[in-house]
Amino acid sequence: MSSYVDTLRTFESLQLGDRVELEHEVKVGFRTWTTKTQGTVMHLERRRHGLHYQRNHDDKSFSDVLVLQRQDGELTTVTLDEFSVLRKLVT
């Protein structure tokens, strides 16, 4: 099993056009399940956001975001967290 540090290293090494597989948790209400998403990297960024309640105005909060194009052409946006496992696929 890969650690979050390995996932971040993989994220930092990605280039546009790389094929990846991301294993991540999906949470809806009290339900949680693990799924895998495969696709081609179309965009990646470290995005600043204000999703945290009652934080100091100068507190910076960031998320690593991937936009992937799936095999059927669908675009999907995935945010990495500590439960994500990102792998580069060999083409």
N, C-alpha and C positions, 0 to 999 in steps of 0.2 A: 504494500500500500504506500502511496506517495504522500509526502507531507505537504503542508501549505507552502512552505518555503520552496519546495521543488516546483509547485504550481506557479508561484510568482516568478521563479527563474525562467520557466517555460514561457510565461506571458511576456516577459521582457525580451525574449529572444525571437518572438513571432514577427513575421513579415507578412505584408498583404499577399494573399494567394496561398498561404500555407493551409494545409488540411489538418484539422484538429478534431479530437474527441474530448468532450467535457462531460464528466460525471458530476451531477449536482443534485441538491435536494430541492424539491418543489413543496411549498407549504401553502395550504389553503385552509384557513380556519385552524382547527385542531388536527387536521390530517397532514401527514408528511410522507413523501415517498421519494425514492431515488430514481433518477432517469439519466439516460445518456443522450447527448446531442452531438451530432457530427456535422461538420460543414467546412466551408472555405472562409478564411478570414477576409472580411471586406473592410473592416474598420476596427481599430482598437485605441483606447484612450484611458487615461486616469482622469475621472470626472469628479469635480468638486460638487458637493451637494449640501443641503441643509436638512437632512432627513431626521436629525436627532432633536428631540424635544428638550427645551430649556438648556441649551448650550450657550456659552459665552459667544458674543458676536464675532470675535476674532479667532475662535476655535475652528480649525480647518478639518473637514471630514471628506475623505476621498473614497471612491470605489473604482475598481478596475473593471472596465466594460469591454465586451467583445460583441461585434456585429458579425454574424455568420450567415452565409448563404448555404442553405441546405440543398441536398441533391435535387429536390423538386423545384428549386428556384426561390423558395420562400426565404425571406430575411427574418432572422430572429436575433434579439438582443439579450445577452446573458451577462449578469453581474457576478463576478467571482466573490466567494466568501471563504471562510476557513474550512468549510465542508466540501469545497470544489476540488476536483482532481482533473487537471488539464494535461493532455498528451498530444504531442505532434504525431500525425500519421505519416507514414512513408508512402510517397506517391509513385 
